[in-house]
Amino acid sequence: MKKCPYCGAEYPDDLFVCPVDQTPFDKNYQPPIETEAEVRPVIRREIPTSLSVVSYLFFTSGVFILVWGAFIIYLGGSIQPDIIVGILAILMSRGLRQCSRFWRFCALVVTWLGFLGVARMTYQAVSPYLHSSVHKPADTLPVGFLCVMAVGFLVQIWQYRVLTRSEVRDLFYSEP
């Protein structure tokens, strides 16, 4: 046991300085010198609320995709490639909060793919009504589905605008 010459507390032999007051136990003890390469500054950036919300939307969608894929597998289905998309969405969420240029680029690509996906799904829902000249009274447009697609499209536009705003873009491309 070693005893601190300043505070008098006893500590195990493997310590070189008192954890309380940083007094060296041995007069010849030299603390390790940190080189400039070893010292990395901690960078704290203030993340705008809108970017945090976009990040959490990616996280939530990633978790939803993973849970849905696990449910399909539980029902006896095969492993879906969507699981990879779910994992990437969770990684994008973290990368956006860390102001990673790469993950911002990925988020923009996924947002553009979302635009295309919403357009494709809307066209598939409406195309039977566009190509048919005779409608029966029971044939009505899926208005509920179209409203959900409209909300999804508006969310995609909002995400794109957040990711391309100048103050958000500067977070990713400015030097700390």
Phi and psi in degrees as a GROMACS rama.xvg file:
@    title "Ramachandran Plot"
@    xaxis  label "Phi"
@    yaxis  label "Psi"
@TYPE xy
-107.649  145.822  LYS-2
-116.019  131.704  LYS-3
-70.4785  127.608  CYS-4
-69.8292  -16.9151  PRO-5
-93.7856  -53.7882  TYR-6
-99.5772  -16.3031  CYS-7
84.0651  3.10544  GLY-8
-75.4415  149.85  ALA-9
-103.715  141.037  GLU-10
-137.084  163.071  TYR-11
-62.9505  161.242  PRO-12
-67.9616  -18.7362  ASP-13
-80.9167  -4.52324  ASP-14
-89.4123  148.258  LEU-15
-110.466  -22.1961  PHE-16
-133.607  154.734  VAL-17
-70.0966  126.458  CYS-18
-67.7666  -18.9382  PRO-19
-84.4997  -52.8366  VAL-20
-117.33  5.99668  ASP-21
62.4859  25.4865  GLN-22
-81.0499  129.457  THR-23
-69.084  140.837  PRO-24
-76.319  -31.0507  PHE-25
-113.031  132.276  ASP-26
-64.4118  -25.8377  LYS-27
-87.9995  0.399555  ASN-28
-69.3826  130.082  TYR-29
-114.028  122.161  GLN-30
-66.0861  147.902  PRO-31
-62.1203  138.669  PRO-32
-90.2361  124.63  ILE-33
-85.9429  128.321  GLU-34
-80.9752  166.706  THR-35
-64.4354  -29.7074  GLU-36
-70.8169  -29.0208  ALA-37
-80.564  -27.9097  GLU-38
-87.0311  117.177  VAL-39
-116.303  123.573  ARG-40
-68.756  143.065  PRO-41
-85.6892  121.928  VAL-42
-103.266  121.402  ILE-43
-113.079  121.018  ARG-44
-115.952  143.241  ARG-45
-81.8987  112.385  GLU-46
-86.0425  126.233  ILE-47
-62.2381  150.507  PRO-48
-58.9793  -39.5401  THR-49
-63.6333  -37.952  SER-50
-68.5976  -36.4053  LEU-51
-63.5203  -40.3604  SER-52
-64.8288  -42.9602  VAL-53
-60.2096  -42.6024  VAL-54
-60.1855  -45.2963  SER-55
-69.9666  -28.6074  TYR-56
-64.662  -42.2794  LEU-57
-63.5294  -42.3135  PHE-58
-62.1142  -47.6251  PHE-59
-62.2633  -43.5211  THR-60
-66.1279  -36.8464  SER-61
-62.8763  -44.1327  GLY-62
-64.3612  -42.8552  VAL-63
-60.3156  -44.2894  PHE-64
-63.0161  -41.4791  ILE-65
-66.0473  -42.0661  LEU-66
-65.2199  -42.4139  VAL-67
-62.3552  -43.1665  TRP-68
-62.6187  -39.6693  GLY-69
-65.7899  -37.7622  ALA-70
-64.2603  -42.433  PHE-71
-63.0681  -42.35  ILE-72
-64.5809  -39.8044  ILE-73
-61.2892  -36.4478  TYR-74
-76.4888  -2.31444  LEU-75
103.653  5.79636  GLY-76
-77.7837  172.473  GLY-77
-85.339  165.913  SER-78
-68.3379  126.704  ILE-79
-92.6275  146.263  GLN-80
-67.7488  -12.5261  PRO-81
-62.3375  -23.921  ASP-82
-61.3935  -37.4062  ILE-83
-63.841  -39.6373  ILE-84
-63.2451  -39.7188  VAL-85
-62.6808  -42.9977  GLY-86
-65.0564  -42.2975  ILE-87
-63.6121  -36.6825  LEU-88
-64.6602  -39.1918  ALA-89
-67.1414  -41.249  ILE-90
-65.6458  -36.954  LEU-91
-63.4003  -38.7928  MET-92
-58.587  -48.1397  SER-93
-66.2404  -41.9008  ARG-94
-64.08  -35.24  GLY-95
-66.8367  -39.2747  LEU-96
-70.718  -21.9434  ARG-97
-95.0529  4.1549  GLN-98
58.5702  46.1235  CYS-99
-86.3148  126.881  SER-100
-60.8823  -42.1755  ARG-101
-60.1489  -46.7863  PHE-102
-72.9434  -27.0007  TRP-103
-65.9261  -43.5566  ARG-104
-59.5721  -45.3074  PHE-105
-61.2917  -40.6694  CYS-106
-64.1615  -38.3762  ALA-107
-65.9028  -40.7501  LEU-108
-63.4237  -45.134  VAL-109
-64.0503  -36.7756  VAL-110
-63.8345  -42.4838  THR-111
-65.3054  -39.3963  TRP-112
-64.5455  -32.5442  LEU-113
-64.0644  -40.0534  GLY-114
-57.0736  -47.7102  PHE-115
-64.8097  -39.698  LEU-116
-64.5092  -43.274  GLY-117
-63.7851  -42.4915  VAL-118
-63.599  -43.4353  ALA-119
-64.493  -45.1447  ARG-120
-66.1939  -36.9228  MET-121
-66.9185  -42.6437  THR-122
-61.703  -42.7183  TYR-123
-63.3454  -33.5871  GLN-124
-75.4574  -31.9266  ALA-125
-96.1999  -22.7487  VAL-126
-57.4198  -35.7044  SER-127
-61.3799  -29.4958  PRO-128
-82.0952  -23.8723  TYR-129
-80.426  -30.1695  LEU-130
-95.8884  -4.56395  HIS-131
-103.883  129.425  SER-132
-89.989  -20.4318  SER-133
-113.916  121.654  VAL-134
-113.49  136.632  HIS-135
-87.0765  158.417  LYS-136
-59.8147  -27.2016  PRO-137
-76.6515  -16.6868  ALA-138
-80.6669  106.459  ASP-139
-125.489  148.541  THR-140
-61.8732  142.932  LEU-141
-74.7293  80.6671  PRO-142
-63.3725  -41.2495  VAL-143
-59.1872  -45.2313  GLY-144
-63.504  -41.6941  PHE-145
-64.8309  -35.381  LEU-146
-65.7669  -40.8779  CYS-147
-63.8792  -40.795  VAL-148
-65.0756  -37.7401  MET-149
-64.7419  -42.4062  ALA-150
-63.9208  -42.9311  VAL-151
-60.5537  -39.9245  GLY-152
-65.8326  -40.9178  PHE-153
-65.4904  -37.8326  LEU-154
-64.7291  -40.8974  VAL-155
-61.7642  -43.2215  GLN-156
-62.1515  -44.1309  ILE-157
-62.4332  -43.7518  TRP-158
-60.4312  -44.2049  GLN-159
-62.1606  -43.5909  TYR-160
-65.0997  -38.2947  ARG-161
-64.4814  -46.2307  VAL-162
-69.597  -21.3949  LEU-163
-105.398  -2.47788  THR-164
-60.9874  145.81  ARG-165
-62.8658  -40.405  SER-166
-70.4783  -29.5053  GLU-167
-75.8931  -43.2394  VAL-168
-60.1281  -37.6183  ARG-169
-64.4446  -29.6486  ASP-170
-61.2642  -35.7873  LEU-171
-85.5751  -25.814  PHE-172
-113.545  -2.73294  TYR-173
-88.3426  147.602  SER-174
-78.8479  139.657  GLU-175
